[in-house]
Amino acid sequence: MAKANVKMADIAQALGVSTVAVSKALSGQKGVSEDLRERIKKTAEEMGYRSPKVLRQVKYKSGFNIGVLICERYVGTSEAFYWKLYQELTAQAMKRECFVLLELLSEQDMRQMHMPKLVTENKADGLIIIGKPAGRYATTLRNSWSRPVLYLDFYEDDLSADAVISNGFFGMYALTNYLWECGHRKIGYIGTLGATDSIADRYFGYCKSMMVHGLTVNPAWVLDDRDLQTGLDIPIAFPEDGPTAYVCNCDYEAGRAIRELNARGIRVPEDVSIVGFDDYMYPGLCDKGITTYSANVQEMTGIAMRMMIARLSGEPGRTGLQVTDGRLVIRDTVRVIETEE
């Protein structure tokens, strides 16, 4: 049976050789015969010996304090998906015996480039930022802090920065393709362009599908859902002569669109079809199952935590931008319409 905390002296005593001989054999140095070297290695393995280097690596793979930053403006209902990411990130950390420390970023702190307390009070070994902060705050923080920083659900211009995102471009491309397959030719988009990278990526996925199918994007059907500066919800200005379907940048906005359309006497999916993104709905917002693209939250947070721990441990691992795939989820908000094609 393997003995806990086996030392070189224990191996030397078991074989009747010197500790120096054991050290040379295990480190690959000259000074011992090949026969003795093999005997020492075999005995060390049987006794459960681990070198000081390995023990340090084991220690450093757990017990880290991982700081998590989320902007205050993202903690409302419109970004409930970020709470889901945070909860799953916490679960991933617990599996690895790490601790998660949460701090909310205020708009004022970001404008004035105040560093978070997790940094100034030296409480975190590394930081994971969920959702894009205002301006250049994330880049400034990453460049001014010597410890690892990882972006979750967004990325910056510097693609060498560690980041994990869902495949918003392909996901929205797939959703728009699905609407086309269901007979829709007049398709709009809901999401304020320029508000977040994810909204832009999903918009471009929508545009590609429209282009592939020879459809024109009507600017009057590209609708804002939030204030560009504050990120807060604004009423969706639906046009009188609207499309037969809308793709929404997230499930929350899809649910809000359904609620606002219903208030106008417009039914979903009988009159207008709606699709969302993320596969996460805030409770009580909508009573319909929304057709959506499901982001793989477990994979996103698992990759993020593995990347962070590898950085902190000084081990090789994934670096830069990592993109995770999800899947199309068909529910109740899309109607098949007849076409002449």
C-alpha positions in Angstrom: 0.0 0.0 0.0 1.3 3.5 -0.9 2.5 5.5 2.1 1.6 9.2 2.5 4.4 11.8 2.1 7.0 9.3 1.0 10.5 10.8 1.1 13.7 9.8 -0.7 15.1 8.6 2.6 12.2 6.1 2.8 13.1 4.7 -0.6 16.8 4.5 0.3 16.0 2.7 3.5 13.8 0.2 1.7 16.5 -0.6 -0.8 19.5 -0.3 1.5 21.1 2.5 -0.6 22.1 6.1 0.1 19.6 9.0 -0.3 22.1 10.5 -2.7 21.8 7.5 -5.0 18.0 7.7 -4.9 18.2 11.4 -5.8 20.5 10.8 -8.7 18.3 7.9 -10.0 15.1 9.9 -9.9 16.5 13.1 -11.4 18.3 11.3 -14.3 21.8 12.2 -13.1 24.8 10.0 -13.6 26.5 8.1 -10.8 24.2 5.0 -10.5 24.0 1.9 -12.6 21.0 1.4 -14.9 20.0 -1.7 -13.0 19.9 0.3 -9.7 18.2 3.2 -11.4 15.3 1.0 -12.5 15.0 -0.7 -9.1 14.8 2.8 -7.4 12.2 4.1 -9.9 10.1 0.9 -9.5 10.2 1.1 -5.7 9.4 4.8 -5.7 6.4 4.2 -7.9 5.2 1.3 -5.7 5.6 3.4 -2.5 3.7 6.3 -4.1 6.5 8.8 -4.1 5.9 12.2 -5.7 8.7 14.7 -6.3 8.6 18.2 -4.7 7.8 19.7 -8.1 4.8 17.5 -8.5 3.6 18.3 -5.0 3.8 22.0 -5.8 1.8 21.6 -8.9 -0.9 19.6 -7.1 -1.0 22.3 -4.4 -1.2 25.1 -7.0 -4.0 23.4 -9.0 -6.5 24.0 -6.2 -7.2 26.6 -3.5 -7.1 29.7 -5.8 -9.2 32.7 -5.1 -10.9 33.5 -8.5 -12.4 37.0 -8.7 -15.5 37.5 -10.8 -16.5 40.9 -12.0 -19.9 41.8 -13.4 -21.1 45.3 -14.4 -24.0 46.6 -12.3 -26.0 47.3 -15.4 -26.0 43.6 -16.3 -27.5 42.3 -13.0 -31.1 43.3 -14.0 -33.5 41.0 -15.7 -32.2 41.7 -19.2 -29.0 39.9 -18.4 -30.2 37.1 -16.1 -28.2 34.8 -18.4 -25.1 36.2 -16.7 -26.3 35.0 -13.3 -26.6 31.6 -14.8 -23.0 31.9 -16.0 -21.8 33.0 -12.6 -23.6 30.1 -10.8 -22.1 27.6 -13.2 -18.7 29.2 -12.8 -19.0 28.8 -9.1 -19.8 25.2 -9.4 -16.8 24.6 -11.7 -14.6 26.3 -9.2 -15.9 24.2 -6.3 -15.0 21.0 -8.3 -11.4 22.2 -8.3 -11.4 23.4 -4.6 -11.2 27.0 -5.7 -13.1 29.9 -4.2 -15.1 32.5 -6.2 -15.3 36.2 -5.0 -17.9 38.4 -6.7 -17.6 42.2 -7.2 -20.0 44.4 -9.1 -18.6 47.2 -11.3 -20.4 50.6 -11.2 -20.6 52.9 -14.2 -18.7 55.6 -12.3 -15.9 53.3 -11.4 -15.5 52.2 -15.0 -15.7 55.7 -16.4 -13.0 56.9 -13.9 -10.9 53.7 -14.4 -11.0 52.8 -10.7 -9.6 49.3 -10.2 -11.8 46.8 -8.4 -11.3 46.1 -4.7 -10.4 42.5 -5.6 -7.3 44.0 -7.2 -6.5 46.9 -4.9 -6.9 44.8 -1.8 -5.0 41.9 -3.3 -7.9 39.4 -2.7 -7.9 37.5 -6.0 -5.3 35.3 -7.7 -7.0 35.9 -11.1 -10.0 37.6 -12.5 -12.9 36.5 -14.8 -15.0 39.3 -16.2 -18.5 38.3 -17.2 -20.0 40.6 -19.9 -18.2 43.5 -21.5 -17.5 46.5 -19.2 -17.9 50.1 -20.5 -15.3 51.6 -22.8 -11.7 50.3 -22.5 -12.0 49.3 -18.9 -11.4 45.5 -19.5 -8.3 46.2 -21.6 -6.9 48.8 -19.1 -7.4 46.4 -16.2 -5.8 43.5 -18.1 -2.8 45.6 -19.1 -2.3 47.2 -15.7 -2.5 44.0 -13.6 0.2 41.4 -13.5 -2.1 38.4 -12.8 -4.3 36.5 -15.2 -7.5 38.1 -16.6 -10.1 36.2 -18.6 -13.2 37.5 -20.5 -16.4 35.5 -20.4 -19.1 36.0 -23.1 -17.2 38.9 -24.7 -13.8 39.7 -26.3 -11.7 42.7 -27.1 -9.8 43.8 -30.2 -6.7 42.0 -28.9 -7.6 38.4 -29.7 -4.6 37.1 -27.8 -6.4 38.0 -24.6 -8.0 34.9 -22.9 -11.7 34.9 -23.6 -14.5 32.3 -23.9 -17.7 33.1 -25.9 -20.6 31.2 -27.4 -20.8 31.0 -31.2 -23.2 33.9 -31.6 -22.4 34.3 -35.3 -23.2 30.7 -36.3 -26.0 30.4 -33.8 -27.9 33.4 -35.3 -27.1 32.2 -38.8 -28.7 28.8 -38.0 -31.7 30.5 -36.4 -32.3 32.7 -39.5 -31.8 29.7 -41.8 -34.5 27.9 -39.8 -36.9 30.8 -40.3 -36.2 30.7 -44.0 -36.8 27.0 -44.1 -40.2 27.7 -42.4 -41.1 30.0 -45.3 -40.2 33.4 -43.9 -38.7 35.9 -46.3 -39.4 39.1 -44.4 -37.2 38.8 -41.3 -36.1 41.6 -38.9 -33.6 41.8 -36.1 -34.0 43.1 -32.5 -30.9 44.4 -30.7 -29.2 47.7 -30.4 -26.1 47.6 -32.6 -23.0 48.8 -30.9 -24.2 48.0 -27.4 -22.3 44.7 -27.0 -20.0 42.5 -29.1 -22.5 39.6 -28.8 -25.3 41.7 -30.3 -23.0 42.6 -33.2 -21.8 39.0 -33.8 -25.4 37.7 -33.8 -26.5 40.5 -36.1 -23.8 39.6 -38.6 -24.9 35.9 -38.5 -28.4 37.1 -39.3 -27.0 39.2 -42.2 -25.1 36.3 -43.6 -28.1 34.1 -43.7 -30.1 36.8 -45.4 -27.4 37.3 -48.0 -27.0 33.6 -48.7 -30.7 33.3 -49.4 -30.8 36.4 -51.5 -32.9 38.4 -49.0 -32.4 42.1 -48.3 -32.0 43.5 -44.7 -34.5 46.2 -44.3 -33.1 48.9 -41.9 -36.6 49.7 -40.7 -36.8 46.2 -39.3 -33.6 46.4 -37.3 -34.9 47.6 -34.0 -33.2 48.9 -30.9 -33.9 47.2 -27.6 -31.7 49.1 -25.1 -30.1 52.5 -24.6 -26.7 52.6 -26.2 -25.1 54.5 -23.3 -26.7 53.0 -20.2 -27.7 49.6 -21.5 -31.1 49.9 -20.0 -34.3 48.6 -21.7 -36.2 51.0 -24.0 -39.6 50.3 -25.7 -39.2 48.4 -28.9 -40.5 50.6 -31.8 -42.3 48.0 -33.9 -43.2 49.3 -37.4 -46.7 49.2 -38.7 -45.6 47.3 -41.9 -43.4 44.8 -40.2 -41.8 41.5 -41.2 -43.3 38.0 -40.6 -40.5 37.1 -38.2 -37.9 38.6 -35.8 -34.6 37.2 -34.6 -33.8 38.6 -31.1 -30.3 38.9 -29.7 -31.3 37.0 -26.5 -34.2 35.2 -25.0 -35.0 38.0 -22.6 -35.5 40.4 -25.6 -37.5 37.7 -27.4 -39.8 37.4 -24.3 -40.1 41.1 -24.1 -40.9 41.4 -27.8 -43.7 38.8 -27.4 -45.1 40.7 -24.5 -45.1 44.0 -26.3 -46.6 42.5 -29.5 -49.3 40.9 -27.5 -50.1 44.2 -25.9 -50.7 45.5 -29.5 -53.0 42.6 -30.3 -50.4 40.8 -32.4 -50.1 37.1 -31.7 -47.0 35.0 -31.6 -46.5 32.8 -33.7 -49.9 33.2 -35.5 -49.1 36.8 -36.7 -45.4 37.1 -36.1 -42.7 34.5 -35.4 -40.0 35.1 -32.8 -36.7 33.4 -32.1 -34.2 34.2 -29.3 -30.7 33.2 -28.2 -29.0 31.6 -25.0 -31.9 29.2 -24.0 -32.5 31.1 -20.7 -35.7 32.8 -19.8 -36.3 35.1 -16.9 -39.3 33.6 -14.9 -42.7 35.2 -15.5 -41.6 37.2 -18.6 -43.2 35.0 -21.2 -45.6 32.0 -21.1 -44.4 30.5 -24.4 -41.5 28.2 -25.1 -39.2 30.2 -27.3 -37.4 28.7 -30.2 -33.8 29.6 -29.6 -30.1 28.7 -29.8 -28.9 27.0 -26.6 -25.4 28.2 -25.4 -23.5 25.5 -23.8 -23.0 27.1 -20.4 -21.2 24.2 -18.8 -18.7 24.0 -21.6 -18.1 27.8 -21.5 -17.5 27.9 -17.8 -15.5 24.7 -17.8 -13.1 26.0 -20.4 -12.9 29.3 -18.6 -12.0 27.7 -15.3 -9.4 25.3 -16.8 -7.8 28.2 -18.7 -7.6 30.3 -15.5 -6.1 27.5 -13.4 -3.6 26.6 -16.1 -2.5 30.3 -16.2 -2.2 30.4 -12.4 -0.3 27.1 -12.2 2.1 28.1 -15.0 1.1 25.0 -17.0 0.5 24.8 -20.8 -3.2 25.1 -21.9 -5.6 26.9 -24.1 -4.9 30.6 -24.7 -6.6 33.4 -26.6 -10.2 33.4 -27.8 -12.1 30.2 -27.4 -15.5 29.8 -29.2 -18.0 27.2 -28.0 -20.9 25.7 -30.1 -24.4 25.2 -29.0 -27.6 23.8 -30.6 -30.9 24.8 -32.1 -33.9 24.3 -29.8 -37.2 24.2 -31.6 -40.2 25.3 -29.4 -43.5 27.2 -29.9 -42.8 30.7 -31.4 -42.3 30.0 -35.1 -45.1 29.4 -37.6 -44.5 27.6 -40.9 -45.9 29.8 -43.8 -46.6 28.8 -47.4 -44.3 30.2 -50.1 -44.6 30.2 -53.9 -41.1 28.9 -54.3 
